[in-house]
Amino acid sequence: MGRRKAQDEANELSRDAKAFAGSASTERWEAWVDDFLAMHYRNSPKSYVRAKGAWSQWRLFLAERKILVPRALDYQAVESFVRWRAAQKKRNEEPVSINTALCDVRICSVAMGEALKRGWCLTNPCAKLGIKKDEAEEKPEITPEEEKDIREALPAFVAQDPEVYGHMINSFEIAIHQGCRLRETEVPLTRIDTVRRTITFHAKGKKRFATQLHPKLVPLVDGLRASGETVTCRIPMLASKHWRDFFDQLDLKHLSFHSTRVTVVTRLARAGVPISQAMSFVGHASRLIHRIYTRLQPGDLSLCIAALG
């Protein structure tokens, strides 16, 4: 009985080995993943760049573990990838976060979903991994004093390399007045109407939303048009890093560019603007997300005391 079982196992291993060998030319990662990602993200250039970066990490990991085809990737390997990735360091020597590792897993999940459709694996071990993200650090509101310091310091910082940092002044002014995200500050001037005072942003998920243009931005837009520009600014790939470097240099390490959005949402709440109007102004679709951005302090709640007598 023992010999029969051993023979069956040997036959099964032989079949697996033959299948593995037969799949080497078509199923191996290098034969299809790069082309698939290029096609999958063909309409989202920035998402494609992010996916390529994530897959470059997976390529290293899979080669190191000799996981050559999708069927050889299992839950334990994916879990190991998360630990492997989080043990790495960024260029500034800070550790890679679990959240970054999980974002990379999401890209592998997209590839494994395709492998599943092609019949090259039976499951997608990246799906429903069960590892929760770390809670993101709260981004603080920019105080009026900090806003003043930022405006005063930006010209000198940009002057170090106008080719690289040239977007930063216009980007900051648009964000601190409109509450938009960093990449949304790159707005074609054709989408800004200074007469009707409207501006249309290209938001997340290829969506557009129109809102009222802050009057303080009218001179900026008029100046850009007069100089022959077609967009408000051009946001480079490493724009977030440029802002990190700037805030570090200014000793405002607690801030990030996204603090501009937090600031605008909080100022609207502090001024008593109805939440539905504030959401429309900054392009929030969810009340829950909108509330997360609000940084009201106890001193801002005097209206509540007055309402309660």
NORVENCOR-V944096 format. One record per residue. RES is the residue in three letters. PHI is phi in whole degrees, 0 to 359 (NA if undefined). OMEGA is omega in degrees with one decimal (999 if undefined). Layout:
res->(RES & RES)
phi->(PHI & PHI)
omega->(OMEGA & OMEGA)
//
This chain:
res->(MET & GLY & ARG & ARG & LYS & ALA & GLN & ASP & GLU & ALA & ASN & GLU & LEU & SER & ARG & ASP & ALA & LYS & ALA & PHE & ALA & GLY & SER & ALA & SER & THR & GLU & ARG & TRP & GLU & ALA & TRP & VAL & ASP & ASP & PHE & LEU & ALA & MET & HIS & TYR & ARG & ASN & SER & PRO & LYS & SER & TYR & VAL & ARG & ALA & LYS & GLY & ALA & TRP & SER & GLN & TRP & ARG & LEU & PHE & LEU & ALA & GLU & ARG & LYS & ILE & LEU & VAL & PRO & ARG & ALA & LEU & ASP & TYR & GLN & ALA & VAL & GLU & SER & PHE & VAL & ARG & TRP & ARG & ALA & ALA & GLN & LYS & LYS & ARG & ASN & GLU & GLU & PRO & VAL & SER & ILE & ASN & THR & ALA & LEU & CYS & ASP & VAL & ARG & ILE & CYS & SER & VAL & ALA & MET & GLY & GLU & ALA & LEU & LYS & ARG & GLY & TRP & CYS & LEU & THR & ASN & PRO & CYS & ALA & LYS & LEU & GLY & ILE & LYS & LYS & ASP & GLU & ALA & GLU & GLU & LYS & PRO & GLU & ILE & THR & PRO & GLU & GLU & GLU & LYS & ASP & ILE & ARG & GLU & ALA & LEU & PRO & ALA & PHE & VAL & ALA & GLN & ASP & PRO & GLU & VAL & TYR & GLY & HIS & MET & ILE & ASN & SER & PHE & GLU & ILE & ALA & ILE & HIS & GLN & GLY & CYS & ARG & LEU & ARG & GLU & THR & GLU & VAL & PRO & LEU & THR & ARG & ILE & ASP & THR & VAL & ARG & ARG & THR & ILE & THR & PHE & HIS & ALA & LYS & GLY & LYS & LYS & ARG & PHE & ALA & THR & GLN & LEU & HIS & PRO & LYS & LEU & VAL & PRO & LEU & VAL & ASP & GLY & LEU & ARG & ALA & SER & GLY & GLU & THR & VAL & THR & CYS & ARG & ILE & PRO & MET & LEU & ALA & SER & LYS & HIS & TRP & ARG & ASP & PHE & PHE & ASP & GLN & LEU & ASP & LEU & LYS & HIS & LEU & SER & PHE & HIS & SER & THR & ARG & VAL & THR & VAL & VAL & THR & ARG & LEU & ALA & ARG & ALA & GLY & VAL & PRO & ILE & SER & GLN & ALA & MET & SER & PHE & VAL & GLY & HIS & ALA & SER & ARG & LEU & ILE & HIS & ARG & ILE & TYR & THR & ARG & LEU & GLN & PRO & GLY & ASP & LEU & SER & LEU & CYS & ILE & ALA & ALA & LEU & GLY)
phi->(NA & 295 & 294 & 297 & 295 & 298 & 294 & 300 & 297 & 296 & 296 & 295 & 297 & 295 & 297 & 299 & 297 & 294 & 297 & 298 & 295 & 292 & 271 & 304 & 281 & 252 & 269 & 300 & 310 & 293 & 278 & 212 & 296 & 302 & 294 & 297 & 297 & 299 & 288 & 298 & 254 & 299 & 262 & 227 & 304 & 290 & 294 & 294 & 298 & 297 & 295 & 298 & 297 & 295 & 291 & 297 & 290 & 297 & 300 & 297 & 296 & 294 & 293 & 298 & 269 & 57 & 264 & 268 & 222 & 305 & 295 & 273 & 272 & 236 & 302 & 299 & 293 & 296 & 298 & 296 & 301 & 301 & 294 & 300 & 291 & 290 & 275 & 278 & 242 & 283 & 297 & 272 & 73 & 283 & 290 & 290 & 276 & 301 & 298 & 295 & 300 & 290 & 295 & 295 & 298 & 298 & 293 & 296 & 297 & 297 & 295 & 293 & 298 & 291 & 299 & 298 & 296 & 277 & 79 & 264 & 202 & 261 & 218 & 247 & 290 & 279 & 283 & 51 & 293 & 87 & 263 & 279 & 292 & 291 & 293 & 293 & 292 & 295 & 273 & 280 & 286 & 276 & 284 & 304 & 294 & 294 & 299 & 296 & 297 & 298 & 297 & 289 & 273 & 300 & 303 & 293 & 294 & 297 & 296 & 299 & 199 & 304 & 297 & 272 & 259 & 301 & 282 & 290 & 294 & 297 & 300 & 296 & 299 & 295 & 291 & 285 & 259 & 245 & 75 & 272 & 281 & 305 & 288 & 287 & 287 & 275 & 242 & 301 & 296 & 293 & 263 & 239 & 246 & 283 & 278 & 277 & 59 & 232 & 219 & 246 & 262 & 265 & 268 & 299 & 67 & 64 & 273 & 242 & 219 & 260 & 215 & 283 & 279 & 293 & 301 & 290 & 269 & 300 & 301 & 298 & 295 & 299 & 296 & 296 & 295 & 297 & 270 & 86 & 286 & 247 & 226 & 294 & 191 & 241 & 273 & 282 & 297 & 261 & 301 & 298 & 294 & 301 & 289 & 299 & 299 & 296 & 294 & 297 & 295 & 272 & 60 & 239 & 295 & 284 & 265 & 219 & 301 & 295 & 297 & 296 & 292 & 302 & 297 & 295 & 300 & 293 & 295 & 295 & 295 & 296 & 277 & 81 & 293 & 306 & 301 & 295 & 289 & 297 & 297 & 294 & 293 & 262 & 84 & 270 & 267 & 243 & 296 & 298 & 298 & 299 & 295 & 299 & 279 & 278 & 240 & 294 & 257 & 308 & 292 & 275 & 256 & 297 & 298 & 295 & 296 & 297 & 294 & 269 & 74)
omega->(179.4 & 179.5 & 179.8 & -179.8 & 179.6 & 179.7 & 178.0 & 179.9 & 178.8 & 178.6 & -179.7 & 178.2 & 178.8 & 178.7 & 179.0 & -179.2 & 179.2 & 179.5 & 180.0 & -178.9 & -179.2 & -177.3 & -170.6 & -173.8 & -174.5 & -173.4 & -178.2 & -173.8 & -174.0 & -177.4 & -172.2 & -171.2 & -178.3 & 179.9 & 179.9 & -179.8 & 178.5 & 178.5 & -176.6 & -176.4 & -173.5 & -179.6 & -179.4 & -175.0 & -178.1 & 176.5 & 179.2 & 177.6 & 178.4 & -179.3 & 178.8 & 178.6 & 179.3 & -177.6 & 177.2 & 175.8 & 178.1 & -179.0 & 178.3 & -177.8 & -177.1 & 177.8 & 179.9 & -178.9 & -178.8 & 174.9 & -167.0 & -176.3 & -177.0 & -176.0 & -179.2 & 179.6 & 179.2 & -176.4 & -177.8 & 179.9 & 178.9 & 177.9 & 177.5 & 178.4 & -178.8 & 178.8 & 179.5 & -177.9 & -178.1 & 177.9 & -179.2 & 178.3 & 173.6 & 179.5 & 179.5 & 177.1 & 173.9 & -179.9 & 173.5 & -176.9 & 173.6 & -178.9 & 176.5 & 178.5 & -179.3 & 174.2 & 176.4 & 177.6 & 180.0 & 177.7 & 176.9 & 179.2 & 177.1 & 178.9 & -179.9 & 175.4 & 177.1 & 178.3 & 178.3 & 178.7 & -178.1 & 177.7 & -177.3 & 175.6 & -177.4 & -179.6 & 174.2 & -175.1 & 178.5 & -178.4 & 177.9 & -176.7 & 176.9 & 176.4 & -177.2 & 175.2 & 170.0 & 178.3 & -178.5 & 178.6 & -179.1 & 176.8 & -174.4 & 172.8 & 174.3 & 179.9 & 176.9 & 179.3 & 178.6 & 178.1 & 178.5 & 179.2 & 180.0 & -179.2 & -178.2 & -175.1 & -173.7 & -177.0 & -179.9 & 179.5 & -179.9 & -177.4 & 177.8 & 179.5 & -176.8 & 179.5 & -176.3 & -171.6 & -172.8 & -177.4 & -161.0 & -176.7 & -180.0 & -178.9 & -179.7 & -177.2 & 179.5 & -176.2 & -176.1 & 177.2 & -175.7 & 179.4 & -178.2 & 178.3 & -175.5 & -175.3 & 177.1 & -179.6 & 173.7 & -173.6 & 172.6 & -176.7 & 176.9 & 179.4 & 177.9 & 178.7 & -176.9 & 177.7 & 178.0 & 180.0 & 176.2 & 176.2 & -178.9 & -178.8 & 171.9 & -173.0 & 179.7 & 175.8 & 178.1 & -179.6 & 174.3 & 172.4 & -179.8 & 178.4 & -179.8 & 178.7 & 177.5 & -176.5 & -179.3 & 178.7 & -178.0 & 178.1 & 178.2 & -178.9 & 179.0 & 179.0 & 178.7 & 179.2 & -179.1 & -178.7 & 175.5 & 178.7 & 179.0 & 178.2 & -179.3 & 176.5 & 178.9 & -174.6 & 178.8 & -176.6 & -175.0 & -176.2 & 179.9 & 178.2 & 178.2 & 179.8 & 175.5 & 179.1 & -179.5 & -179.0 & 175.9 & -179.2 & -178.9 & -177.8 & 174.9 & -172.6 & 179.7 & -177.0 & 168.5 & -179.7 & -177.9 & 175.8 & 176.9 & -180.0 & 176.0 & -177.9 & -178.2 & 179.6 & -179.3 & 179.4 & 177.1 & 179.1 & -179.1 & -179.5 & 178.0 & 177.7 & 178.9 & -174.0 & -179.4 & 178.6 & 179.2 & 178.7 & 179.4 & -177.5 & -176.6 & 176.8 & 175.4 & 178.8 & -174.8 & 176.6 & 180.0 & 179.0 & -178.4 & -179.3 & 180.0 & -176.9 & -174.6 & -178.2 & 178.7 & 177.4 & 179.5 & -179.2 & 179.0 & -170.4 & -177.6 & 178.4 & 179.1 & 179.1 & -179.4 & -179.1 & -178.5 & 177.1 & 999)
//
